[in-house]
Amino acid sequence: MLIRSFKDIEGSERDVKGALGTWRSKRIILADDGVGFSLHETTVYPGTETTLWYKHHYEAVLCVEGECELTNEDTGEVFNITPGDMYLLDNHDRHTLRPKTLFRAICVFNPPVTGREDHDADGAYPPPSADA
Ligand SMILES: CC(=O)NCC[C@H](N)C(=O)O
C-alpha cells in the first residue's frame, strides 16, 4: 500500500504547469508506480482556451470544482461541465476547454503519464516509450 498527499507534491517535479499557461497538473500516481494508469489533479484557468488531442492516451476527467465549456472538435458538440460531471476521451477526441471559472478536475490517464509531459503543437503528449 502507498499513501501520498497532494501537499507533498506542490512545487515538486510532479507539479507541472503547461507552457501555454492555461493549466496546472499535480500528478500523484505516475507510470513508475507500476499500476497501469496515472492520476492527476488538474486546474484550468478561467478565460483561457486550450485545445487538446490525446492521440496516444485515454483520459477520464471528473470535475470537482468550477464550470467549463467543453467542445468536441470532432463532432462540434458543446457541453457545460460542472462538479460531478465526468467526460471520457474514449475516441482520442480532439477537444477544447474554455473554463468560465477556475476549473478543477481529477484526471486518469491510460497509458500512464511518466512525469513532466506537456502538450505538443497538436495538444498531444508523446507516446510511452517502448521501455516504459
Ligand atoms: C483537462 C486536461 O486534460 N488538462 C490538461 C492537463 C492534463 N489533465 C494533465 O493532468 O496532464
PDBQT file of the ligand as one rigid body, heavy atoms in Angstrom, charges set to zero:
ROOT
HETATM    1  C1  LIG A 201      -8.203  18.591 -18.736  1.00  0.00    +0.000 C 
HETATM    2  C2  LIG A 201      -6.837  18.391 -19.299  1.00  0.00    +0.000 C 
HETATM    3  O1  LIG A 201      -6.556  17.460 -19.988  1.00  0.00    +0.000 OA
HETATM    4  N1  LIG A 201      -5.943  19.336 -18.957  1.00  0.00    +0.000 N 
HETATM    5  C3  LIG A 201      -4.556  19.239 -19.322  1.00  0.00    +0.000 C 
HETATM    6  C4  LIG A 201      -3.685  18.621 -18.236  1.00  0.00    +0.000 C 
HETATM    7  C5  LIG A 201      -3.910  17.133 -18.062  1.00  0.00    +0.000 C 
HETATM    8  N2  LIG A 201      -5.192  16.853 -17.489  1.00  0.00    +0.000 N 
HETATM    9  C6  LIG A 201      -2.848  16.588 -17.106  1.00  0.00    +0.000 C 
HETATM   10  O2  LIG A 201      -3.149  16.413 -15.933  1.00  0.00    +0.000 OA
HETATM   11  O3  LIG A 201      -1.722  16.343 -17.554  1.00  0.00    +0.000 OA
ENDROOT
TORSDOF 0
